[in-house]
């Protein structure tokens, strides 16, 4: 998790895509996201991370509270 100051509660170490577990070998972030801050009903907040897994694929991940999802994959 990411606190209000942008500090992580732990180091990203793995991800699972399609039931396959992969180790994270490198990562960068977090980069805070605060879109549509002027509209309380449509506001989007979260933190983005770039990670590289043990197969060499790079991922753009989003953390929204306690939920993670992949926004993009780079090969």
N, CA, C and O atoms as a Maestro MAE file, in Angstrom:
{
 s_m_m2io_version
 :::
 2.0.0
}

f_m_ct {
 s_m_title
 :::
 protein
 m_atom[300] {
  # First column is atom index #
  i_m_mmod_type
  r_m_x_coord
  r_m_y_coord
  r_m_z_coord
  i_m_residue_number
  s_m_chain_name
  s_m_pdb_residue_name
  s_m_pdb_atom_name
  i_m_atomic_number
  :::
  1 25 0.833 -1.187 0.000 1 A "UNK " " N  " 7
  2 3 0.000 0.000 0.000 1 A "UNK " " CA " 6
  3 2 0.873 1.245 0.000 1 A "UNK " " C  " 6
  4 15 2.051 1.183 0.354 1 A "UNK " " O  " 8
  5 25 0.299 2.369 -0.395 2 A "UNK " " N  " 7
  6 3 1.006 3.643 -0.450 2 A "UNK " " CA " 6
  7 2 0.331 4.600 0.524 2 A "UNK " " C  " 6
  8 15 -0.888 4.769 0.485 2 A "UNK " " O  " 8
  9 25 1.121 5.230 1.402 3 A "UNK " " N  " 7
  10 3 0.528 6.167 2.354 3 A "UNK " " CA " 6
  11 2 0.392 7.555 1.725 3 A "UNK " " C  " 6
  12 15 0.736 7.747 0.559 3 A "UNK " " O  " 8
  13 25 -0.108 8.515 2.495 4 A "UNK " " N  " 7
  14 3 -0.351 9.866 1.987 4 A "UNK " " CA " 6
  15 2 0.915 10.586 1.552 4 A "UNK " " C  " 6
  16 15 0.845 11.538 0.774 4 A "UNK " " O  " 8
  17 25 2.067 10.152 2.037 5 A "UNK " " N  " 7
  18 3 3.343 10.764 1.659 5 A "UNK " " CA " 6
  19 2 4.009 10.046 0.493 5 A "UNK " " C  " 6
  20 15 5.101 10.430 0.074 5 A "UNK " " O  " 8
  21 25 3.369 9.014 -0.033 6 A "UNK " " N  " 7
  22 3 3.914 8.276 -1.163 6 A "UNK " " CA " 6
  23 2 4.859 7.155 -0.785 6 A "UNK " " C  " 6
  24 15 5.551 6.614 -1.647 6 A "UNK " " O  " 8
  25 25 4.900 6.793 0.504 7 A "UNK " " N  " 7
  26 3 5.782 5.711 0.955 7 A "UNK " " CA " 6
  27 2 5.060 4.366 0.832 7 A "UNK " " C  " 6
  28 15 3.874 4.252 1.140 7 A "UNK " " O  " 8
  29 25 5.789 3.367 0.384 8 A "UNK " " N  " 7
  30 3 5.243 2.020 0.246 8 A "UNK " " CA " 6
  31 2 5.311 1.263 1.561 8 A "UNK " " C  " 6
  32 15 6.231 1.462 2.355 8 A "UNK " " O  " 8
  33 25 4.342 0.401 1.786 9 A "UNK " " N  " 7
  34 3 4.360 -0.434 2.986 9 A "UNK " " CA " 6
  35 2 5.255 -1.659 2.800 9 A "UNK " " C  " 6
  36 15 5.567 -2.348 3.772 9 A "UNK " " O  " 8
  37 25 5.671 -1.936 1.566 10 A "UNK " " N  " 7
  38 3 6.541 -3.068 1.266 10 A "UNK " " CA " 6
  39 2 7.071 -2.955 -0.148 10 A "UNK " " C  " 6
  40 15 6.669 -2.069 -0.903 10 A "UNK " " O  " 8
  41 25 7.964 -3.844 -0.501 11 A "UNK " " N  " 7
  42 3 8.558 -3.847 -1.832 11 A "UNK " " CA " 6
  43 2 7.759 -4.768 -2.753 11 A "UNK " " C  " 6
  44 15 7.475 -5.906 -2.378 11 A "UNK " " O  " 8
  45 25 7.387 -4.303 -3.957 12 A "UNK " " N  " 7
  46 3 6.705 -5.200 -4.900 12 A "UNK " " CA " 6
  47 2 7.605 -6.400 -5.218 12 A "UNK " " C  " 6
  48 15 8.761 -6.220 -5.601 12 A "UNK " " O  " 8
  49 25 7.086 -7.612 -5.063 13 A "UNK " " N  " 7
  50 3 7.939 -8.790 -5.266 13 A "UNK " " CA " 6
  51 2 7.367 -9.790 -6.259 13 A "UNK " " C  " 6
  52 15 8.099 -10.654 -6.740 13 A "UNK " " O  " 8
  53 25 6.083 -9.700 -6.579 14 A "UNK " " N  " 7
  54 3 5.518 -10.659 -7.515 14 A "UNK " " CA " 6
  55 2 4.169 -10.221 -8.033 14 A "UNK " " C  " 6
  56 15 3.522 -9.344 -7.460 14 A "UNK " " O  " 8
  57 25 3.746 -10.845 -9.132 15 A "UNK " " N  " 7
  58 3 2.427 -10.591 -9.683 15 A "UNK " " CA " 6
  59 2 1.913 -11.881 -10.288 15 A "UNK " " C  " 6
  60 15 2.682 -12.802 -10.560 15 A "UNK " " O  " 8
  61 25 0.629 -11.940 -10.493 16 A "UNK " " N  " 7
  62 3 0.000 -13.111 -11.088 16 A "UNK " " CA " 6
  63 2 -0.895 -12.646 -12.221 16 A "UNK " " C  " 6
  64 15 -1.795 -11.828 -12.027 16 A "UNK " " O  " 8
  65 25 -0.636 -13.178 -13.406 17 A "UNK " " N  " 7
  66 3 -1.437 -12.850 -14.581 17 A "UNK " " CA " 6
  67 2 -1.946 -14.149 -15.188 17 A "UNK " " C  " 6
  68 15 -1.155 -15.020 -15.550 17 A "UNK " " O  " 8
  69 25 -3.243 -14.279 -15.298 18 A "UNK " " N  " 7
  70 3 -3.812 -15.485 -15.877 18 A "UNK " " CA " 6
  71 2 -3.472 -16.748 -15.115 18 A "UNK " " C  " 6
  72 15 -3.362 -17.822 -15.705 18 A "UNK " " O  " 8
  73 25 -3.305 -16.628 -13.808 19 A "UNK " " N  " 7
  74 3 -2.992 -17.782 -12.989 19 A "UNK " " CA " 6
  75 2 -1.520 -18.142 -12.934 19 A "UNK " " C  " 6
  76 15 -1.140 -19.083 -12.237 19 A "UNK " " O  " 8
  77 25 -0.678 -17.406 -13.661 20 A "UNK " " N  " 7
  78 3 0.763 -17.654 -13.655 20 A "UNK " " CA " 6
  79 2 1.453 -16.649 -12.750 20 A "UNK " " C  " 6
  80 15 1.328 -15.440 -12.944 20 A "UNK " " O  " 8
  81 25 2.182 -17.152 -11.760 21 A "UNK " " N  " 7
  82 3 2.921 -16.278 -10.840 21 A "UNK " " CA " 6
  83 2 4.254 -15.892 -11.467 21 A "UNK " " C  " 6
  84 15 4.941 -16.725 -12.058 21 A "UNK " " O  " 8
  85 25 4.609 -14.622 -11.331 22 A "UNK " " N  " 7
  86 3 5.867 -14.109 -11.862 22 A "UNK " " CA " 6
  87 2 6.541 -13.252 -10.803 22 A "UNK " " C  " 6
  88 15 5.886 -12.485 -10.098 22 A "UNK " " O  " 8
  89 25 7.852 -13.390 -10.702 23 A "UNK " " N  " 7
  90 3 8.624 -12.565 -9.772 23 A "UNK " " CA " 6
  91 2 8.893 -11.208 -10.408 23 A "UNK " " C  " 6
  92 15 9.083 -11.111 -11.621 23 A "UNK " " O  " 8
  93 25 8.907 -10.168 -9.594 24 A "UNK " " N  " 7
  94 3 9.275 -8.830 -10.060 24 A "UNK " " CA " 6
  95 2 10.771 -8.664 -9.839 24 A "UNK " " C  " 6
  96 15 11.268 -8.829 -8.724 24 A "UNK " " O  " 8
  97 25 11.489 -8.333 -10.921 25 A "UNK " " N  " 7
  98 3 12.945 -8.191 -10.843 25 A "UNK " " CA " 6
  99 2 13.386 -6.734 -10.772 25 A "UNK " " C  " 6
  100 15 14.505 -6.451 -10.342 25 A "UNK " " O  " 8
  101 25 12.528 -5.809 -11.184 26 A "UNK " " N  " 7
  102 3 12.835 -4.375 -11.107 26 A "UNK " " CA " 6
  103 2 11.515 -3.620 -11.053 26 A "UNK " " C  " 6
  104 15 10.501 -4.082 -11.575 26 A "UNK " " O  " 8
  105 25 11.539 -2.451 -10.415 27 A "UNK " " N  " 7
  106 3 10.319 -1.655 -10.337 27 A "UNK " " CA " 6
  107 2 10.664 -0.186 -10.114 27 A "UNK " " C  " 6
  108 15 11.754 0.153 -9.654 27 A "UNK " " O  " 8
  109 25 9.714 0.670 -10.449 28 A "UNK " " N  " 7
  110 3 9.837 2.110 -10.220 28 A "UNK " " CA " 6
  111 2 8.460 2.640 -9.853 28 A "UNK " " C  " 6
  112 15 7.439 2.092 -10.268 28 A "UNK " " O  " 8
  113 25 8.445 3.705 -9.079 29 A "UNK " " N  " 7
  114 3 7.202 4.317 -8.661 29 A "UNK " " CA " 6
  115 2 7.182 4.423 -7.144 29 A "UNK " " C  " 6
  116 15 8.187 4.121 -6.500 29 A "UNK " " O  " 8
  117 25 6.114 4.825 -6.579 30 A "UNK " " N  " 7
  118 3 4.821 5.091 -7.195 30 A "UNK " " CA " 6
  119 2 4.746 6.496 -7.798 30 A "UNK " " C  " 6
  120 15 5.451 7.418 -7.390 30 A "UNK " " O  " 8
  121 25 3.869 6.612 -8.775 31 A "UNK " " N  " 7
  122 3 3.520 7.909 -9.334 31 A "UNK " " CA " 6
  123 2 2.049 8.140 -9.032 31 A "UNK " " C  " 6
  124 15 1.187 7.432 -9.553 31 A "UNK " " O  " 8
  125 25 1.757 9.132 -8.189 32 A "UNK " " N  " 7
  126 3 0.361 9.366 -7.804 32 A "UNK " " CA " 6
  127 2 -0.479 9.866 -8.972 32 A "UNK " " C  " 6
  128 15 -0.007 10.606 -9.835 32 A "UNK " " O  " 8
  129 25 -1.720 9.442 -8.971 33 A "UNK " " N  " 7
  130 3 -2.691 9.831 -9.978 33 A "UNK " " CA " 6
  131 2 -3.879 10.454 -9.251 33 A "UNK " " C  " 6
  132 15 -4.421 9.863 -8.318 33 A "UNK " " O  " 8
  133 25 -4.278 11.638 -9.678 34 A "UNK " " N  " 7
  134 3 -5.448 12.306 -9.107 34 A "UNK " " CA " 6
  135 2 -6.168 13.011 -10.247 34 A "UNK " " C  " 6
  136 15 -5.920 14.187 -10.515 34 A "UNK " " O  " 8
  137 25 -7.057 12.292 -10.914 35 A "UNK " " N  " 7
  138 3 -7.772 12.818 -12.073 35 A "UNK " " CA " 6
  139 2 -9.152 13.323 -11.666 35 A "UNK " " C  " 6
  140 15 -9.786 12.791 -10.755 35 A "UNK " " O  " 8
  141 25 -9.591 14.347 -12.356 36 A "UNK " " N  " 7
  142 3 -10.917 14.946 -12.138 36 A "UNK " " CA " 6
  143 2 -11.148 15.276 -10.666 36 A "UNK " " C  " 6
  144 15 -12.223 15.020 -10.125 36 A "UNK " " O  " 8
  145 25 -10.131 15.847 -10.024 37 A "UNK " " N  " 7
  146 3 -10.193 16.180 -8.598 37 A "UNK " " CA " 6
  147 2 -11.297 17.183 -8.279 37 A "UNK " " C  " 6
  148 15 -11.735 17.276 -7.132 37 A "UNK " " O  " 8
  149 25 -11.745 17.926 -9.271 38 A "UNK " " N  " 7
  150 3 -12.765 18.950 -9.058 38 A "UNK " " CA " 6
  151 2 -14.182 18.357 -8.993 38 A "UNK " " C  " 6
  152 15 -15.124 19.064 -8.635 38 A "UNK " " O  " 8
  153 25 -14.343 17.077 -9.332 39 A "UNK " " N  " 7
  154 3 -15.657 16.442 -9.369 39 A "UNK " " CA " 6
  155 2 -15.671 15.243 -8.412 39 A "UNK " " C  " 6
  156 15 -15.170 14.171 -8.751 39 A "UNK " " O  " 8
  157 25 -16.235 15.424 -7.240 40 A "UNK " " N  " 7
  158 3 -16.201 14.380 -6.209 40 A "UNK " " CA " 6
  159 2 -16.843 13.071 -6.674 40 A "UNK " " C  " 6
  160 15 -16.432 11.997 -6.232 40 A "UNK " " O  " 8
  161 25 -17.837 13.141 -7.551 41 A "UNK " " N  " 7
  162 3 -18.514 11.929 -8.017 41 A "UNK " " CA " 6
  163 2 -17.723 11.170 -9.077 41 A "UNK " " C  " 6
  164 15 -17.949 9.977 -9.280 41 A "UNK " " O  " 8
  165 25 -16.800 11.847 -9.751 42 A "UNK " " N  " 7
  166 3 -16.079 11.233 -10.869 42 A "UNK " " CA " 6
  167 2 -14.568 11.216 -10.651 42 A "UNK " " C  " 6
  168 15 -13.811 10.926 -11.577 42 A "UNK " " O  " 8
  169 25 -14.131 11.523 -9.447 43 A "UNK " " N  " 7
  170 3 -12.702 11.603 -9.141 43 A "UNK " " CA " 6
  171 2 -12.054 10.219 -9.202 43 A "UNK " " C  " 6
  172 15 -12.651 9.226 -8.785 43 A "UNK " " O  " 8
  173 25 -10.837 10.164 -9.720 44 A "UNK " " N  " 7
  174 3 -10.066 8.916 -9.778 44 A "UNK " " CA " 6
  175 2 -8.719 9.152 -9.120 44 A "UNK " " C  " 6
  176 15 -7.981 10.059 -9.506 44 A "UNK " " O  " 8
  177 25 -8.398 8.329 -8.120 45 A "UNK " " N  " 7
  178 3 -7.116 8.444 -7.421 45 A "UNK " " CA " 6
  179 2 -6.450 7.078 -7.381 45 A "UNK " " C  " 6
  180 15 -7.115 6.042 -7.360 45 A "UNK " " O  " 8
  181 25 -5.142 7.100 -7.369 46 A "UNK " " N  " 7
  182 3 -4.395 5.850 -7.285 46 A "UNK " " CA " 6
  183 2 -2.911 6.113 -7.434 46 A "UNK " " C  " 6
  184 15 -2.460 7.256 -7.375 46 A "UNK " " O  " 8
  185 25 -2.164 5.053 -7.626 47 A "UNK " " N  " 7
  186 3 -0.717 5.135 -7.810 47 A "UNK " " CA " 6
  187 2 -0.305 4.164 -8.901 47 A "UNK " " C  " 6
  188 15 -0.732 3.010 -8.919 47 A "UNK " " O  " 8
  189 25 0.533 4.647 -9.811 48 A "UNK " " N  " 7
  190 3 1.040 3.799 -10.888 48 A "UNK " " CA " 6
  191 2 2.459 3.348 -10.573 48 A "UNK " " C  " 6
  192 15 3.231 4.051 -9.921 48 A "UNK " " O  " 8
  193 25 2.775 2.151 -11.059 49 A "UNK " " N  " 7
  194 3 4.103 1.566 -10.921 49 A "UNK " " CA " 6
  195 2 4.500 0.950 -12.255 49 A "UNK " " C  " 6
  196 15 3.650 0.450 -12.993 49 A "UNK " " O  " 8
  197 25 5.780 0.986 -12.557 50 A "UNK " " N  " 7
  198 3 6.317 0.209 -13.666 50 A "UNK " " CA " 6
  199 2 7.119 -0.922 -13.058 50 A "UNK " " C  " 6
  200 15 7.947 -0.696 -12.175 50 A "UNK " " O  " 8
  201 25 6.879 -2.139 -13.523 51 A "UNK " " N  " 7
  202 3 7.615 -3.295 -13.020 51 A "UNK " " CA " 6
  203 2 8.097 -4.132 -14.196 51 A "UNK " " C  " 6
  204 15 7.512 -4.105 -15.280 51 A "UNK " " O  " 8
  205 25 9.174 -4.876 -13.962 52 A "UNK " " N  " 7
  206 3 9.681 -5.851 -14.926 52 A "UNK " " CA " 6
  207 2 9.624 -7.207 -14.244 52 A "UNK " " C  " 6
  208 15 10.094 -7.366 -13.117 52 A "UNK " " O  " 8
  209 25 9.039 -8.194 -14.943 53 A "UNK " " N  " 7
  210 3 8.946 -9.527 -14.342 53 A "UNK " " CA " 6
  211 2 10.134 -10.396 -14.750 53 A "UNK " " C  " 6
  212 15 10.988 -9.974 -15.530 53 A "UNK " " O  " 8
  213 25 10.175 -11.607 -14.215 54 A "UNK " " N  " 7
  214 3 11.315 -12.496 -14.444 54 A "UNK " " CA " 6
  215 2 11.387 -13.073 -15.856 54 A "UNK " " C  " 6
  216 15 12.339 -13.785 -16.177 54 A "UNK " " O  " 8
  217 25 10.400 -12.780 -16.704 55 A "UNK " " N  " 7
  218 3 10.475 -13.171 -18.117 55 A "UNK " " CA " 6
  219 2 10.950 -12.016 -18.990 55 A "UNK " " C  " 6
  220 15 11.128 -12.181 -20.197 55 A "UNK " " O  " 8
  221 25 11.156 -10.840 -18.379 56 A "UNK " " N  " 7
  222 3 11.603 -9.667 -19.118 56 A "UNK " " CA " 6
  223 2 10.490 -8.760 -19.598 56 A "UNK " " C  " 6
  224 15 10.757 -7.728 -20.212 56 A "UNK " " O  " 8
  225 25 9.240 -9.128 -19.328 57 A "UNK " " N  " 7
  226 3 8.122 -8.264 -19.707 57 A "UNK " " CA " 6
  227 2 8.000 -7.111 -18.716 57 A "UNK " " C  " 6
  228 15 8.201 -7.285 -17.514 57 A "UNK " " O  " 8
  229 25 7.673 -5.947 -19.232 58 A "UNK " " N  " 7
  230 3 7.452 -4.772 -18.389 58 A "UNK " " CA " 6
  231 2 5.949 -4.516 -18.306 58 A "UNK " " C  " 6
  232 15 5.212 -4.726 -19.269 58 A "UNK " " O  " 8
  233 25 5.520 -4.063 -17.151 59 A "UNK " " N  " 7
  234 3 4.103 -3.835 -16.879 59 A "UNK " " CA " 6
  235 2 3.900 -2.452 -16.281 59 A "UNK " " C  " 6
  236 15 4.726 -1.972 -15.505 59 A "UNK " " O  " 8
  237 25 2.794 -1.818 -16.650 60 A "UNK " " N  " 7
  238 3 2.336 -0.607 -15.981 60 A "UNK " " CA " 6
  239 2 1.182 -1.041 -15.089 60 A "UNK " " C  " 6
  240 15 0.127 -1.450 -15.575 60 A "UNK " " O  " 8
  241 25 1.391 -0.949 -13.785 61 A "UNK " " N  " 7
  242 3 0.388 -1.387 -12.815 61 A "UNK " " CA " 6
  243 2 -0.239 -0.198 -12.110 61 A "UNK " " C  " 6
  244 15 0.396 0.841 -11.931 61 A "UNK " " O  " 8
  245 25 -1.482 -0.361 -11.717 62 A "UNK " " N  " 7
  246 3 -2.208 0.667 -10.981 62 A "UNK " " CA " 6
  247 2 -2.651 0.092 -9.646 62 A "UNK " " C  " 6
  248 15 -3.192 -1.011 -9.577 62 A "UNK " " O  " 8
  249 25 -2.413 0.854 -8.594 63 A "UNK " " N  " 7
  250 3 -2.898 0.510 -7.258 63 A "UNK " " CA " 6
  251 2 -3.952 1.535 -6.875 63 A "UNK " " C  " 6
  252 15 -3.668 2.729 -6.788 63 A "UNK " " O  " 8
  253 25 -5.172 1.061 -6.647 64 A "UNK " " N  " 7
  254 3 -6.291 1.921 -6.256 64 A "UNK " " CA " 6
  255 2 -6.759 1.450 -4.883 64 A "UNK " " C  " 6
  256 15 -7.565 0.526 -4.779 64 A "UNK " " O  " 8
  257 25 -6.256 2.083 -3.841 65 A "UNK " " N  " 7
  258 3 -6.572 1.624 -2.485 65 A "UNK " " CA " 6
  259 2 -5.841 0.329 -2.204 65 A "UNK " " C  " 6
  260 15 -4.632 0.329 -1.969 65 A "UNK " " O  " 8
  261 25 -6.577 -0.787 -2.227 66 A "UNK " " N  " 7
  262 3 -5.956 -2.099 -2.008 66 A "UNK " " CA " 6
  263 2 -6.061 -3.002 -3.234 66 A "UNK " " C  " 6
  264 15 -5.673 -4.169 -3.175 66 A "UNK " " O  " 8
  265 25 -6.578 -2.481 -4.336 67 A "UNK " " N  " 7
  266 3 -6.748 -3.271 -5.561 67 A "UNK " " CA " 6
  267 2 -5.679 -2.924 -6.588 67 A "UNK " " C  " 6
  268 15 -5.406 -1.751 -6.844 67 A "UNK " " O  " 8
  269 25 -5.076 -3.957 -7.174 68 A "UNK " " N  " 7
  270 3 -4.071 -3.802 -8.227 68 A "UNK " " CA " 6
  271 2 -4.658 -4.262 -9.551 68 A "UNK " " C  " 6
  272 15 -5.467 -5.189 -9.588 68 A "UNK " " O  " 8
  273 25 -4.252 -3.617 -10.638 69 A "UNK " " N  " 7
  274 3 -4.564 -4.127 -11.964 69 A "UNK " " CA " 6
  275 2 -3.515 -3.658 -12.947 69 A "UNK " " C  " 6
  276 15 -2.829 -2.661 -12.722 69 A "UNK " " O  " 8
  277 25 -3.399 -4.398 -14.052 70 A "UNK " " N  " 7
  278 3 -2.434 -4.067 -15.104 70 A "UNK " " CA " 6
  279 2 -3.103 -3.132 -16.099 70 A "UNK " " C  " 6
  280 15 -4.176 -3.436 -16.622 70 A "UNK " " O  " 8
  281 25 -2.468 -1.993 -16.360 71 A "UNK " " N  " 7
  282 3 -2.978 -1.061 -17.359 71 A "UNK " " CA " 6
  283 2 -2.331 -1.289 -18.719 71 A "UNK " " C  " 6
  284 15 -2.931 -0.998 -19.754 71 A "UNK " " O  " 8
  285 25 -1.096 -1.816 -18.715 72 A "UNK " " N  " 7
  286 3 -0.393 -2.044 -19.984 72 A "UNK " " CA " 6
  287 2 0.708 -3.074 -19.779 72 A "UNK " " C  " 6
  288 15 1.185 -3.287 -18.664 72 A "UNK " " O  " 8
  289 25 1.106 -3.714 -20.890 73 A "UNK " " N  " 7
  290 3 2.237 -4.639 -20.896 73 A "UNK " " CA " 6
  291 2 3.153 -4.245 -22.049 73 A "UNK " " C  " 6
  292 15 2.689 -3.942 -23.148 73 A "UNK " " O  " 8
  293 25 4.438 -4.252 -21.791 74 A "UNK " " N  " 7
  294 3 5.434 -3.905 -22.798 74 A "UNK " " CA " 6
  295 2 6.366 -5.088 -22.970 74 A "UNK " " C  " 6
  296 15 6.807 -5.684 -21.987 74 A "UNK " " O  " 8
  297 25 6.675 -5.436 -24.234 75 A "UNK " " N  " 7
  298 3 7.626 -6.526 -24.433 75 A "UNK " " CA " 6
  299 2 8.866 -6.058 -25.151 75 A "UNK " " C  " 6
  300 15 9.773 -6.853 -25.400 75 A "UNK " " O  " 8
  :::
 }
 m_bond[299] {
  # First column is bond index #
  i_m_from
  i_m_to
  i_m_order
  :::
  1 1 2 1
  2 2 3 1
  3 3 4 2
  4 3 5 1
  5 5 6 1
  6 6 7 1
  7 7 8 2
  8 7 9 1
  9 9 10 1
  10 10 11 1
  11 11 12 2
  12 11 13 1
  13 13 14 1
  14 14 15 1
  15 15 16 2
  16 15 17 1
  17 17 18 1
  18 18 19 1
  19 19 20 2
  20 19 21 1
  21 21 22 1
  22 22 23 1
  23 23 24 2
  24 23 25 1
  25 25 26 1
  26 26 27 1
  27 27 28 2
  28 27 29 1
  29 29 30 1
  30 30 31 1
  31 31 32 2
  32 31 33 1
  33 33 34 1
  34 34 35 1
  35 35 36 2
  36 35 37 1
  37 37 38 1
  38 38 39 1
  39 39 40 2
  40 39 41 1
  41 41 42 1
  42 42 43 1
  43 43 44 2
  44 43 45 1
  45 45 46 1
  46 46 47 1
  47 47 48 2
  48 47 49 1
  49 49 50 1
  50 50 51 1
  51 51 52 2
  52 51 53 1
  53 53 54 1
  54 54 55 1
  55 55 56 2
  56 55 57 1
  57 57 58 1
  58 58 59 1
  59 59 60 2
  60 59 61 1
  61 61 62 1
  62 62 63 1
  63 63 64 2
  64 63 65 1
  65 65 66 1
  66 66 67 1
  67 67 68 2
  68 67 69 1
  69 69 70 1
  70 70 71 1
  71 71 72 2
  72 71 73 1
  73 73 74 1
  74 74 75 1
  75 75 76 2
  76 75 77 1
  77 77 78 1
  78 78 79 1
  79 79 80 2
  80 79 81 1
  81 81 82 1
  82 82 83 1
  83 83 84 2
  84 83 85 1
  85 85 86 1
  86 86 87 1
  87 87 88 2
  88 87 89 1
  89 89 90 1
  90 90 91 1
  91 91 92 2
  92 91 93 1
  93 93 94 1
  94 94 95 1
  95 95 96 2
  96 95 97 1
  97 97 98 1
  98 98 99 1
  99 99 100 2
  100 99 101 1
  101 101 102 1
  102 102 103 1
  103 103 104 2
  104 103 105 1
  105 105 106 1
  106 106 107 1
  107 107 108 2
  108 107 109 1
  109 109 110 1
  110 110 111 1
  111 111 112 2
  112 111 113 1
  113 113 114 1
  114 114 115 1
  115 115 116 2
  116 115 117 1
  117 117 118 1
  118 118 119 1
  119 119 120 2
  120 119 121 1
  121 121 122 1
  122 122 123 1
  123 123 124 2
  124 123 125 1
  125 125 126 1
  126 126 127 1
  127 127 128 2
  128 127 129 1
  129 129 130 1
  130 130 131 1
  131 131 132 2
  132 131 133 1
  133 133 134 1
  134 134 135 1
  135 135 136 2
  136 135 137 1
  137 137 138 1
  138 138 139 1
  139 139 140 2
  140 139 141 1
  141 141 142 1
  142 142 143 1
  143 143 144 2
  144 143 145 1
  145 145 146 1
  146 146 147 1
  147 147 148 2
  148 147 149 1
  149 149 150 1
  150 150 151 1
  151 151 152 2
  152 151 153 1
  153 153 154 1
  154 154 155 1
  155 155 156 2
  156 155 157 1
  157 157 158 1
  158 158 159 1
  159 159 160 2
  160 159 161 1
  161 161 162 1
  162 162 163 1
  163 163 164 2
  164 163 165 1
  165 165 166 1
  166 166 167 1
  167 167 168 2
  168 167 169 1
  169 169 170 1
  170 170 171 1
  171 171 172 2
  172 171 173 1
  173 173 174 1
  174 174 175 1
  175 175 176 2
  176 175 177 1
  177 177 178 1
  178 178 179 1
  179 179 180 2
  180 179 181 1
  181 181 182 1
  182 182 183 1
  183 183 184 2
  184 183 185 1
  185 185 186 1
  186 186 187 1
  187 187 188 2
  188 187 189 1
  189 189 190 1
  190 190 191 1
  191 191 192 2
  192 191 193 1
  193 193 194 1
  194 194 195 1
  195 195 196 2
  196 195 197 1
  197 197 198 1
  198 198 199 1
  199 199 200 2
  200 199 201 1
  201 201 202 1
  202 202 203 1
  203 203 204 2
  204 203 205 1
  205 205 206 1
  206 206 207 1
  207 207 208 2
  208 207 209 1
  209 209 210 1
  210 210 211 1
  211 211 212 2
  212 211 213 1
  213 213 214 1
  214 214 215 1
  215 215 216 2
  216 215 217 1
  217 217 218 1
  218 218 219 1
  219 219 220 2
  220 219 221 1
  221 221 222 1
  222 222 223 1
  223 223 224 2
  224 223 225 1
  225 225 226 1
  226 226 227 1
  227 227 228 2
  228 227 229 1
  229 229 230 1
  230 230 231 1
  231 231 232 2
  232 231 233 1
  233 233 234 1
  234 234 235 1
  235 235 236 2
  236 235 237 1
  237 237 238 1
  238 238 239 1
  239 239 240 2
  240 239 241 1
  241 241 242 1
  242 242 243 1
  243 243 244 2
  244 243 245 1
  245 245 246 1
  246 246 247 1
  247 247 248 2
  248 247 249 1
  249 249 250 1
  250 250 251 1
  251 251 252 2
  252 251 253 1
  253 253 254 1
  254 254 255 1
  255 255 256 2
  256 255 257 1
  257 257 258 1
  258 258 259 1
  259 259 260 2
  260 259 261 1
  261 261 262 1
  262 262 263 1
  263 263 264 2
  264 263 265 1
  265 265 266 1
  266 266 267 1
  267 267 268 2
  268 267 269 1
  269 269 270 1
  270 270 271 1
  271 271 272 2
  272 271 273 1
  273 273 274 1
  274 274 275 1
  275 275 276 2
  276 275 277 1
  277 277 278 1
  278 278 279 1
  279 279 280 2
  280 279 281 1
  281 281 282 1
  282 282 283 1
  283 283 284 2
  284 283 285 1
  285 285 286 1
  286 286 287 1
  287 287 288 2
  288 287 289 1
  289 289 290 1
  290 290 291 1
  291 291 292 2
  292 291 293 1
  293 293 294 1
  294 294 295 1
  295 295 296 2
  296 295 297 1
  297 297 298 1
  298 298 299 1
  299 299 300 2
  :::
 }
}
